[in-house]
Amino acid sequence: MTWSERIKLAWTTFKREALPMYSWTFIFTGIGIVLIVATVIGVLAQLRQSGWDFPYADNGSFSPGMPVPGIPPTPDLTPYVGPFGSSNQNPFGTYGGPWNNLPHLLSTISSLAGIFLLILIVGWLIGSAFNTGLFNLTAKAYHENVSFKDFSFTGFSRILCWQGFLLLIKVLLTIIGLVGALALHHSTGALVGFLILYGLFITAAGLFALPWLFTSTIYLLAHRKEGFWTALRGSWRFFRRHMGVLWGYIGTVILIAIALQILGRISPGLTGIATLVVSPFIAVLAIVWVLSLEDDENPPYAIPLATSPYDPPLTNPTTQAPTGNNYVSDTDFLAPTTSTPSANRPISLEKPAPEFSASELQKPELGLDPDHPLPKDNFKFCPSCGNKNTGTAYCPQCGIKLDSSI
């Protein structure tokens, strides 16, 4: 399949699933907005509980003598000493001094960090769920029209495993970098050289595996019947086999991004509409790209090769019934008839030998039974069918080898 055919197929698939896909996109966008609002409310509530005050939240006005949030006003406050009132106060003055109540400050920071970590985890789960449903919807739209209910979450756990695997790789790379930096911190030149080389190594490895990182999730979802590690190794082999075509997808995405930038410079008002259409199309394009490569390797409707009507049917020699001829053996001079002449047998243009039934083969042939001897002048005729011997090595009627003495 060519590049243009993949683009047309992706556009056709996108049109089939556009309505349910945008519906689910708006649903997940609403969930994200609710999540952001809940995050802001939770952070503000935690700050208020920790002693911070927000005078601007009640439509108050600003004045030079108003303290900053969390800083109580002081009697000697003047416009010249700033909002802290004196040089001994700072933003941590509400805790009883610069560092007098440090545990309380650390507790507030840990609470805020916990809130943000919880939001990151929930956002990660929502994003993984949306990607899973988008793949299932696109995989069905690849063949037929789809509806809203075709957005399923089958394979959600596999995406979580893949995201955890990537996180493990990032943690290992970070640990290696930190260990190397700590080991070389005594030498500035060696430390700088290590950081440069390590950064170049990570950049080169990331660029090399960039198509695999974009498409491996799709391959894992497309091979759900396989084990996770088996499918993961298969995704790497798939990437190595189709590296050039997968880089073609990366190039297509870059061209689309450049076109959006040019459109934004020409008509800024159309940029938002174009982005609303192009962003889902890029996600669909990646899925169609991988599925079309899978079809190229394993065509869903393989057409068998046409066979000639003159070709003999293939049979299993071990299941063939015995001929039942008690007078014919492998050592007899009556060689069995075959469709292909041997090296010692000349090619004859005569009519092929007729086929005999088992009952006919059981009849005693002339000259082979002691009770039916051949007449002395009968050597000029075929001992099997009685056809006249014309001097050939094999009978043109039935293909039986004749006596060479004639």
Order of alpha helices (4+ residues) and beta strands (2+ residues): alpha-alpha-alpha-alpha-alpha-alpha-alpha-alpha-alpha
